[in-house]
Amino acid sequence: MSGVIGAGDETTFHKLAATLPSAIVVTTGPGGRVGPALAIGTEIRDRGWATLVPAGANCASACSMIWLAGDRRMLGTGAQIGFHAMSMVQNGQYHETHDVDNVLRQWLTDLGYAMDATATIVNTHATSIRWFDAIELRANGIPTDSFP
């Protein structure tokens, strides 16, 4: 998966996933809509699939939610994961919103993440991105494997 996550991407993902007995979901991109990302992530976790951000690539915002859902989360050399608080666009401008924080925290808790890891994810302002490499992710309670 690459690019901006949009409305309906969860349906497209589900149709493809239904044809595969197993997979490693490769994710790169700037993010997008959180609803479809959480739906895709839930399906990845339910299927027990791994996620991977390849060497030198970035995965941020809603993309990082998909990556976090992997039963096994892998990062290639130099890959980074970017987190920030949720936002919505109004009149062409991004506005941080905490309306979905509780939904996101519950989703992350259901995936098995501790509250300190959840705080790491939502505590960066929506107009910024906090980039993490594998070492920083592990230090913040997010188990990560190297790839290959």
Stockholm file with secondary structure:
# STOCKHOLM 1.0

chainA/1-148         MSGVIGAGDETTFHKLAATLPSAIVVTTGPGGRVGPALAIGTEIRDRGWATLVPAGANCASACSMIWLAGDRRMLGTGAQIGFHAMSMVQNGQYHETHDVDNVLRQWLTDLGYAMDATATIVNTHATSIRWFDAIELRANGIPTDSFP
#=GR chainA/1-148 SS CEEEECTTHHHHHHHHHTTCSCCEEECEEEEECHHHHHHHHHHHHHHTCEEEECTTCEEETHHHHHHHTCSSEEEETTCEEEECCCEEEETTEEEECCTTHHHHHHHHHHTTCCHHHHHHHHCSCTTSCEEECHHHHHHTTCCCEEEC
#=GC SS_cons         CEEEECTTHHHHHHHHHTTCSCCEEECEEEEECHHHHHHHHHHHHHHTCEEEECTTCEEETHHHHHHHTCSSEEEETTCEEEECCCEEEETTEEEECCTTHHHHHHHHHHTTCCHHHHHHHHCSCTTSCEEECHHHHHHTTCCCEEEC
//
